[in-house]
């Protein structure tokens, strides 16, 4: 009997051990460096869940001779603190600037950790308004339905006094390294911000561009988004770091988001014309050119639920 109990306990311990390994692996930061002074964490192409704690978006780091700029804060205070520790291992320069490209949880909910180290935080005023208005409800849903850590963010600790609202554009000097930050207005959200490093010719574009993943559109103005994509990358570039997916090095790799938005626009127009319900829309055929995109059906379903008003 003791032997049987020992075997069961041993098997349970092994399973638990490997579960913990898997859990921690999905919350590791995977830094890549395409150019000197440029780093980015490549998020996994997955839905947010308990295992990954929402660490699904790409995050950026630009290091100058005097200071560091970070692009997006990640999904929670604890993960942002881990990210900050990793940055400090790379460079002893102060983290002076944080750009929040938009309000969605995987990009912004780690903001508190950067406030605590006195980082200047840039964000769209409209996006901050929705961050404060809807953020607590969204976070509660992530805790209850997706197993997020309850201590991920305290919205009462973040006020408008902590934010430098960016409307238009601004050039920052990190020390022998100038960086443009620009609010392009409504597209993926109500105020998307992009970052451009002149030295390496690298864009960080948040969720204005996805690669190999269907672009989320719950808070999007699809028409304006498509328009913005036409002139988004005005300066010459070598690299584009999207909000999700692999880094982009050629124009041919830019088409995923534009093709998906065209499909969405046609789908919504067809549904309105036919008076179709969401369940019927989800049966529409998705073009073969979009077959490689991950999370197509779930992204479509989630987005349509939020766009129900324009379907009626």
N, C-alpha and C positions, 0 to 999 in steps of 0.2 A: 504494500500500500504506500509506504514511504517513497519507494522507487517511482511509482506511478505519479505521485504528487510532485516529486522532484522533476520528472520529465516534463510534466505540464507547466510547472513553474519556469523551467529552463526555456521551453518553447515560447511561453508568453514573454519572457524577458528579451529573447532574441527579436521577436516581432516588435515589441515596444522600442527596443534599441534602434532598429532599422527605421521605424516610423519617425523617431526623433531625428535621425540622420536626414531623412527625406524632408522633414519639416524645416530643419535648419538650412538645408541646401537651397530650398526655394526662397529663403530670405537672405541669401548671400548677395553681395554686390559684385557684379561682373564688369569690371572696368576695362574699357578698350581705349587705345590712344592712337587715332589716325594721324595726328600731327603734333609737333612739339608744343606742349602747354595746353593741349586739348584732350580731355577725357570724357567718356560717357559711360554710364551704366546702361546696359541693354536689358530691359525688362523682358520677362517671359511672355509669350503670346498665349495668354490664358485668361479665363474669367478670374475675378478676385475671389479668393476662398480662404478658409482657415489656414491651409498649409502655406500659402504665399503671403497672407496678410495684406494683399493689395499691392505688392511690389511688382507691378506689371508694366509700368511706364518707363521710358527712357529718361534718364537724368543727366545733366551736363555739368562740366567743370571747365572753366577757362582760367589759366594761371598767368598772371603778368609778373613783372619784376617787383612790384610793390604790393599787389593784392590779388584776391581771387573772386571770381564771379561764379555763382552756382545757378544752373537752370533747373528750376522746379525742386520741390522739397520732399517729394515722395508721399506715401499714404498715412504716415503716423509719426508721432514725436519720437518713439523709441527707434524706429528705423532711420529717421532723420539723424538722430544722435549717432547711430552706427555709421551713417554716411559721412558725417562730420569727422569722426575719428579716422576714417579711411583717408579723407582729404588731407588731414593733418599729417598722416604718414607720408603722403606724396610731397607736401610742401609745408614749410613753416610760415608762409605768408598768411596774413589775416584774411578771413572770409568776409569781405566788406559788402558784397552785393549778392542778393538773391532775387532772381526774376521768376515770378509765378506766371507761367504762360496762360493759365486759365484756372477756373475754380474747381474742376473735377477732383474728386478725393485722391486719386492716385498721383496727382501732381501737386496738390496743395495742402493736404492735411498734416504734413510734417512741419508746417510753418513755425509752430511754437518753439521748436528746438533752435531755429535760427534767430528768433527774437531774443532768446536767452543769451546768445553770444554777441548781441548788439549789431547784427547784420542789417544793412539797409535793405528793405524789402520793397520791390516794385510789383505793382499789380494794377489792373484796370479797375477804376472806381465802380463801374457797373458789375464787374465780376466779384468784387469784394462785397458788394451789397447782396448778391445772391449767395455768396459763400456764407455770410452771416445769417441770411434769411432761411435758406434751405439746408445748410450744412449740418446742423444738429439732427434734423430728421433723417437725413441720408446716413449720417454716422450711426445713429441708433439702429437703422435697418441693417447696416453692415455688421453690427455687433450681434443682433438677434438672428439674422438670416444667413450670415456668412462666417460667423465665428471670429470676428475681429476682436482684438484686445480692447476691453472697456476703457483703458487708460490712453487710448490712441491720440485723443485731442481734447482740449478743454477750450471751447469756443469763447467762454467768458474772459479768458486770458489774452484774447486777440482783439484789439480795437483799431479804429481808423487811425489813431495816433501812431500805431506801429507800422503803418503803410505809407509809402511814397507813391501816390497815385500817378500812373503814367497815361497821359492822353497825348497822342502825337508820338514824337520820338526824342531820344536823348543819346548822346555819345558819352561813354564812360572811358576813362583812362586808367588801366590797371597797372601802369608802369611799362613803358615801351610796348604797349599793347592797347589799341583802341577798339572798343566794342560798341556797336549800335544796338540799342533796344528800341523796339517800335511796336506801338499798339495799332494793329491793322483794322480794328473795329469788329463788327459782327460778322461771324462766319461759323466756325465750329461752336462758338459760344457768343456771348454779347460783347466780348472784348479780348480777342486773342493777341498775345504778344509774341513777337519773334526776336531772336538774338542773332547778330552777325559779327563774327570776329574777322576784322580786316586782315590781320596778319596771316592767318591760315586759310582765309576765304572759306570759313565754315559757318553754315546756318544751323541754328537750333530752332525748330519751327513748332514745337509742341504738337498738339493734335490737329493742326491744319493739314498735316500729311501723315498717313499711315503707310506702312509697307508690309505686304503679305498678310494683312489683316483687314477685315471689313471695318471701315471707319464708323465709330459711334456717332449718332446724330440726334440724341435725345434733346439737346438744347440748341440745335443748329438752325441757322437760316440757310437752307441748301442753295438757294439761288445766289445769295451773296457769297457764300463759300466758294461756289464754282467761279464766280467773277474774280474773287481775290486770288485764286490759284493761278489765274492767267498772268498776273504781274507780281506775284509774291516774291520771287527771287530776282530782284532787279539788279543786284550787284553780281559780278562774276563769282563763281563758286567752284570749289573742289569737292566739298563734302556737305551733305544735308543730313542732319540727325533728326529723324522723324519722332513723333511722340511715342510710336510703337513700331517695332520692327527693325530690320537691319539698316545700317547706315547706307546712304544713297550716294553714288559716285558718278552717275550718268543720267542724262535726261530720260532715257528709256525706262529707268527704274522709278520714275515719278508718277506713272500712270494709274497706279492702283486706286488712289483716292478719287481722282477725277472720273475714272470709269465707274466706280461704285456710286458716286453722286449722280451720274447720268442715269444709272439703273434706278436709283431711289426716286429721282424726279419722274421718270417714266412710270414707275410702279404706283406712285401716289396719284398721278394724273389718271391712270387707268382705273384705279380703285374708286376715285371720285366719280368718274364717268359711269362706272358699272354699279356703283353703290355697294361695293363689296365690303364685307366685314374683315377684321384682322385675320381671323382663322382662314378665310378664303384667300387673302393676300399672301399668306405664308405658303400657299400651294402654288403660287406663281413660279414659273420656271426661271431660274437664275442663269444668265448667259454663261457659256463655257469659258469665256475670257475671265470670268471671276471665280472659277472653280478653285483656284489656288489660294484664295483668301480664307484665312481661318476665322471661325466664329461668325460666319455669315448669317445663319438662321437665328441664332440667339441675339445678335446685334440688330437684325431686322425687326424681330419681335419686340425687343425692348424699346427701340426707337419709335415704332408705330404706336405703341401704347401711349407714348408721350405726345404723339402727333395726332391723336384721335380727333381733335377739334378741326384740323384741316381736311379730314376725311369725310366730315359730315356736311 
